[in-house]
Amino acid sequence: MLNKTIIDLNAIKDNALKIKSKLKSGVKFCAVVKADAYGHGAEMVASAIYNVVDCFAVALVEEGVNLRRAGIDKDILVLIPPFLEDIQLAVEYNLTISIDNEKMLEEVEKECERQNAVIKAHIKFNSGMNRLGVGLNELNKICKKFKGLKRVKLEGMFSHLACPENSELTKRAVDNFLLAKSTVLCYNKNARCHLSASGGLIKGYQFGMVRIGIMLYGYKPFKCGFINLKRAMKVYAPMLTNRVLTKGETFLYGDSLVGRKYKASLIRYGYADGGLRISGQGLIKNRCMDISAIESHKNFGKLVLVMDNAEKEAKARNTICYEVLCTASKRSERIYLN
């Protein structure tokens, strides 16, 4: 028996509508469905919110291809610049690619000529996160390179905020972004320049487009009263058996002894299923690969709720809800509510 993951598509659509209501006129809504829509199922999520959003974003070319094959025909921005071996698919499936060097731009132009195609590209700009992207000193050069091309069109420029809740760091990043924006607009006055993900939107930065991921699925990147959201994922697993443990016995892996009497229930949900291994709220000791132990539960043989609040789960294990959502539904049958 597989675990069951319930995904509420109505909740995701409702979240998307609330987010859209906060956008200024002319600001595009890009739905981030990378990492299989943060574990919720990219194709199903994209189809559910297709009529609410303007476009989609993924991390990998392969993710964009999967959306195209599922019938998604709106723009799909690939946030990570592609490897050389990915260019053919990116062009074939009309994906909007990220560019951070001239060599890549030349290779994309060649592939477009080979396929007799034209595609859009966004420059990935490094506004201070120092992960990917070109710096201000390289930006003018790469923009000039676009002007000499016929098949790769400069449609936009984007960057990321490292810590939107930190006002000083964010101001520095925004200042760099605005300088980059003014450069890009000299080459294409209609270029769509975008900086904000969920955190940036909460802080009031919209620009030409916002890229919203975590809020679609019912969570915020930090505590705030921006809007009320509905959590979309619940994970259930079957209970296997009960154990009565006395003080001084061993239990599960490791040599630590039980410190008191326990009535324990064993659940068929371990770290191979996506649960985080380290013990936290509700768990007795660490998870095994396939099994977790909780305080006694009466529903033997039935499904037990093992995750419905990724934020609470993350806090108990000193991580973030993004990680919990991306892993929580491995080895699980997804059931969609719509």
C-alpha positions as CSV (number, residue, x, y, z in Angstrom):
1,M,0.0,0.0,0.0
2,L,1.4,3.4,-1.0
3,N,1.1,6.4,1.1
4,K,-1.6,8.9,0.1
5,T,-1.0,12.6,-0.7
6,I,-4.0,14.8,-1.0
7,I,-3.5,17.9,-3.1
8,D,-6.2,20.5,-3.0
9,L,-6.1,22.2,-6.4
10,N,-9.0,24.5,-5.4
11,A,-6.8,25.8,-2.5
12,I,-3.9,26.5,-4.9
13,K,-6.3,28.3,-7.3
14,D,-7.8,30.3,-4.5
15,N,-4.3,31.3,-3.3
16,A,-3.4,32.4,-6.9
17,L,-6.5,34.6,-7.1
18,K,-5.7,36.3,-3.8
19,I,-2.2,36.9,-5.0
20,K,-3.4,38.3,-8.3
21,S,-5.7,40.7,-6.5
22,K,-2.6,42.3,-5.0
23,L,-0.8,43.0,-8.3
24,K,-0.8,46.5,-9.9
25,S,-2.1,47.0,-13.4
26,G,0.3,45.7,-16.0
27,V,2.3,43.5,-13.6
28,K,2.5,40.0,-14.9
29,F,1.9,36.9,-12.7
30,C,4.5,34.2,-13.2
31,A,3.7,30.9,-11.3
32,V,6.7,29.0,-10.2
33,V,6.2,25.3,-10.7
34,K,9.8,24.1,-10.5
35,A,10.6,21.0,-8.4
36,D,7.4,19.4,-9.5
37,A,5.5,22.4,-8.2
38,Y,7.2,22.1,-4.8
39,G,6.0,18.5,-4.6
40,H,2.4,19.2,-5.6
41,G,2.6,18.0,-9.2
42,A,3.7,20.6,-11.8
43,E,1.4,19.5,-14.7
44,M,-1.7,19.3,-12.5
45,V,-1.0,22.7,-10.7
46,A,-0.2,24.5,-14.0
47,S,-3.4,23.2,-15.5
48,A,-5.5,24.3,-12.5
49,I,-4.2,27.9,-12.5
50,Y,-3.7,28.2,-16.2
51,N,-6.5,30.9,-16.5
52,V,-5.3,32.9,-13.5
53,V,-1.6,33.4,-14.3
54,D,0.3,34.9,-17.2
55,C,3.2,32.4,-17.5
56,F,5.2,29.8,-15.6
57,A,8.7,29.3,-14.3
58,V,10.7,26.2,-13.9
59,A,14.3,25.5,-12.9
60,L,15.3,23.0,-15.6
61,V,14.7,22.6,-19.4
62,E,13.3,19.1,-18.7
63,E,10.7,20.6,-16.4
64,G,9.6,23.0,-19.1
65,V,9.4,20.1,-21.7
66,N,7.2,18.2,-19.3
67,L,4.8,21.1,-19.1
68,R,4.7,21.5,-22.9
69,R,3.9,17.8,-23.3
70,A,1.1,18.2,-20.8
71,G,-0.5,20.9,-23.0
72,I,0.8,24.1,-21.3
73,D,1.2,26.6,-24.2
74,K,1.9,29.8,-22.2
75,D,5.4,31.2,-21.8
76,I,7.7,29.0,-19.6
77,L,10.8,30.7,-18.2
78,V,13.7,28.4,-17.4
79,L,15.3,30.1,-14.4
80,I,18.7,28.3,-14.6
81,P,20.7,29.0,-17.8
82,P,20.7,25.7,-19.8
83,F,23.6,23.4,-20.4
84,L,24.8,23.2,-24.0
85,E,23.2,19.8,-24.3
86,D,19.8,21.2,-23.3
87,I,19.7,23.9,-25.9
88,Q,18.1,21.8,-28.6
89,L,15.1,20.8,-26.4
90,A,14.8,24.4,-25.2
91,V,14.4,25.7,-28.7
92,E,12.3,22.7,-29.9
93,Y,9.8,23.3,-27.1
94,N,9.8,27.1,-27.4
95,L,11.0,27.7,-23.8
96,T,12.1,31.1,-22.6
97,I,15.7,30.7,-21.5
98,S,17.9,32.5,-19.1
99,I,21.2,33.8,-20.4
100,D,24.3,34.7,-18.3
101,N,27.1,34.6,-20.8
102,E,27.8,35.5,-24.5
103,K,29.0,32.0,-25.4
104,M,25.6,30.5,-24.4
105,L,23.8,33.2,-26.4
106,E,25.8,32.3,-29.5
107,E,25.0,28.6,-29.2
108,V,21.3,29.3,-28.8
109,E,21.3,31.5,-31.9
110,K,23.0,28.7,-33.9
111,E,20.5,26.1,-32.7
112,C,17.6,28.5,-33.6
113,E,19.0,28.8,-37.1
114,R,19.3,25.0,-37.4
115,Q,15.6,24.6,-36.3
116,N,14.4,27.7,-38.2
117,A,13.0,29.0,-34.9
118,V,12.9,32.2,-32.8
119,I,12.8,32.1,-29.0
120,K,12.8,34.6,-26.1
121,A,15.5,35.0,-23.5
122,H,15.8,36.8,-20.2
123,I,19.2,37.9,-18.9
124,K,20.0,36.6,-15.4
125,F,21.4,39.4,-13.4
126,N,23.4,39.2,-10.2
127,S,22.0,41.9,-7.9
128,G,24.0,40.7,-4.9
129,M,23.0,37.2,-4.1
130,N,26.3,36.0,-5.9
131,R,24.8,32.8,-7.1
132,L,24.2,33.0,-10.8
133,G,24.0,35.9,-13.3
134,V,26.0,38.6,-14.9
135,G,27.2,41.7,-13.1
136,L,26.7,45.3,-14.0
137,N,30.1,45.4,-15.6
138,E,29.1,42.6,-18.0
139,L,25.5,43.7,-18.7
140,N,26.1,46.2,-21.4
141,K,28.2,43.8,-23.4
142,I,25.7,41.0,-23.3
143,C,22.9,43.4,-24.3
144,K,24.9,44.5,-27.3
145,K,25.3,40.9,-28.2
146,F,21.6,40.5,-28.4
147,K,21.3,43.4,-30.9
148,G,23.4,41.5,-33.4
149,L,21.2,38.4,-33.3
150,K,18.1,37.6,-35.4
151,R,16.6,34.6,-33.6
152,V,17.1,35.1,-29.9
153,K,15.0,38.0,-28.6
154,L,15.8,39.9,-25.5
155,E,12.5,39.9,-23.7
156,G,13.5,40.6,-20.1
157,M,16.0,40.6,-17.2
158,F,15.6,39.2,-13.8
159,S,17.3,38.7,-10.5
160,H,16.7,37.3,-7.0
161,L,16.5,38.8,-3.5
162,A,18.7,37.0,-1.0
163,C,16.8,38.0,2.1
164,P,13.7,40.2,1.4
165,E,12.9,40.5,5.1
166,N,16.3,42.3,5.6
167,S,15.6,45.9,4.5
168,E,19.3,46.9,4.2
169,L,20.3,44.0,2.0
170,T,17.1,44.4,-0.1
171,K,17.6,48.1,-0.7
172,R,21.2,47.3,-1.9
173,A,19.8,44.6,-4.3
174,V,17.0,46.8,-5.5
175,D,19.4,49.7,-6.3
176,N,21.6,47.3,-8.3
177,F,18.6,45.9,-10.1
178,L,17.4,49.4,-11.0
179,L,20.7,50.2,-12.5
180,A,20.6,47.0,-14.5
181,K,17.0,47.7,-15.6
182,S,18.0,51.1,-17.0
183,T,20.7,49.5,-19.1
184,V,18.4,46.8,-20.5
185,L,15.7,49.2,-21.3
186,C,18.2,51.1,-23.5
187,Y,18.3,48.0,-25.8
188,N,14.6,47.0,-25.5
189,K,12.2,49.6,-24.1
190,N,9.6,46.9,-23.6
191,A,11.8,44.5,-21.7
192,R,10.1,42.9,-18.7
193,C,12.4,43.3,-15.7
194,H,11.5,41.3,-12.6
195,L,13.0,40.9,-9.2
196,S,10.4,39.7,-6.7
197,A,9.4,36.2,-5.7
198,S,6.9,35.8,-2.9
199,G,9.0,37.7,-0.3
200,G,9.7,40.6,-2.6
201,L,5.9,40.9,-3.4
202,I,5.1,40.9,0.3
203,K,7.6,43.8,0.8
204,G,6.0,45.7,-2.0
205,Y,8.3,45.3,-4.9
206,Q,6.5,44.4,-8.1
207,F,8.2,45.9,-11.2
208,G,7.2,44.2,-14.5
209,M,6.5,40.8,-13.2
210,V,6.4,38.7,-10.0
211,R,7.5,35.1,-9.7
212,I,5.3,33.4,-7.1
213,G,6.1,29.9,-5.8
214,I,5.7,29.1,-2.1
215,M,2.6,31.3,-1.6
216,L,0.7,29.3,-4.2
217,Y,1.0,26.3,-2.0
218,G,-0.2,27.9,1.1
219,Y,2.9,29.2,2.9
220,K,4.8,32.5,3.2
221,P,8.6,32.9,3.2
222,F,8.4,34.8,6.5
223,K,5.7,35.7,9.0
224,C,3.4,38.5,7.9
225,G,-0.2,39.4,7.5
226,F,-0.1,40.0,3.7
227,I,-2.9,37.6,2.8
228,N,-4.5,34.5,4.2
229,L,-3.5,31.4,2.3
230,K,-4.8,27.8,2.3
231,R,-2.3,24.9,2.7
232,A,-2.8,22.5,-0.3
233,M,-1.0,19.3,0.7
234,K,-1.8,16.6,3.3
235,V,0.1,13.3,3.5
236,Y,-1.3,10.1,5.0
237,A,0.5,6.8,5.7
238,P,-0.8,3.4,7.0
239,M,-0.3,2.3,10.6
240,L,1.4,-1.0,10.9
241,T,1.3,-2.1,14.5
242,N,1.5,-1.0,18.2
243,R,4.2,-1.6,20.8
244,V,4.1,-1.2,24.5
245,L,7.6,-0.3,25.7
246,T,8.9,-0.2,29.2
247,K,11.6,1.9,30.7
248,G,15.1,0.7,29.9
249,E,14.3,-1.1,26.6
250,T,15.9,-0.4,23.3
251,F,13.6,0.9,20.5
252,L,14.3,1.3,16.8
253,Y,18.0,1.9,15.7
254,G,20.6,3.1,18.1
255,D,21.7,2.1,21.6
256,S,19.7,4.8,23.5
257,L,17.2,3.3,26.0
258,V,13.6,4.2,26.5
259,G,13.3,6.6,29.4
260,R,9.7,5.9,30.3
261,K,6.8,3.6,29.5
262,Y,5.5,4.2,25.9
263,K,2.5,3.1,23.9
264,A,4.0,3.4,20.5
265,S,2.5,3.1,17.0
266,L,4.6,2.2,14.0
267,I,3.7,4.1,10.8
268,R,4.8,3.0,7.3
269,Y,6.4,6.4,6.6
270,G,10.1,6.9,6.8
271,Y,12.8,9.2,5.4
272,A,12.7,7.3,2.0
273,D,9.1,8.5,1.8
274,G,10.2,12.1,2.2
275,G,9.8,12.5,6.0
276,L,12.8,14.2,7.6
277,R,14.9,11.7,9.6
278,I,15.7,13.8,12.7
279,S,13.2,13.4,15.5
280,G,10.9,16.2,16.3
281,Q,7.4,17.0,17.5
282,G,5.2,13.9,17.6
283,L,8.0,11.4,16.8
284,I,9.6,8.8,19.1
285,K,13.3,8.8,18.2
286,N,14.5,9.3,14.6
287,R,12.7,8.0,11.6
288,C,13.9,4.8,10.0
289,M,14.1,4.5,6.2
290,D,10.6,3.1,5.9
291,I,9.0,3.4,9.4
292,S,8.3,6.1,12.0
293,A,7.1,5.7,15.6
294,I,4.6,8.0,17.2
295,E,2.7,8.0,20.5
296,S,-0.1,5.4,20.5
297,H,-2.7,5.7,17.8
298,K,-6.0,3.7,17.7
299,N,-6.5,3.4,13.9
300,F,-4.6,0.2,13.3
301,G,-4.4,-0.7,9.6
302,K,-5.9,2.7,8.6
303,L,-4.3,5.8,7.2
304,V,-2.7,8.3,9.7
305,L,-2.1,11.9,8.9
306,V,1.7,12.4,8.9
307,M,2.0,15.9,7.3
308,D,-0.5,18.7,6.9
309,N,1.6,21.7,8.1
310,A,5.0,21.9,6.5
311,E,5.9,25.0,8.5
312,K,5.3,23.2,11.8
313,E,7.2,20.2,10.6
314,A,10.1,22.4,9.4
315,K,10.3,24.3,12.7
316,A,10.5,21.0,14.7
317,R,13.4,19.9,12.6
318,N,15.3,23.1,12.1
319,T,14.7,23.5,8.4
320,I,12.3,25.3,6.0
321,C,8.9,24.5,4.7
322,Y,10.2,24.5,1.1
323,E,12.3,21.4,1.9
324,V,9.5,19.6,3.7
325,L,7.1,20.2,0.7
326,C,9.5,19.1,-1.9
327,T,10.2,15.7,-0.2
328,A,7.0,14.9,1.8
329,S,5.2,12.9,-0.9
330,K,7.8,10.5,-2.2
331,R,6.6,6.9,-2.6
332,S,3.1,8.2,-2.4
333,E,-0.1,8.1,-4.5
334,R,-1.3,11.6,-5.3
335,I,-5.0,12.3,-5.1
336,Y,-6.2,15.6,-6.5
337,L,-9.2,17.5,-5.2
338,N,-10.7,20.0,-7.8
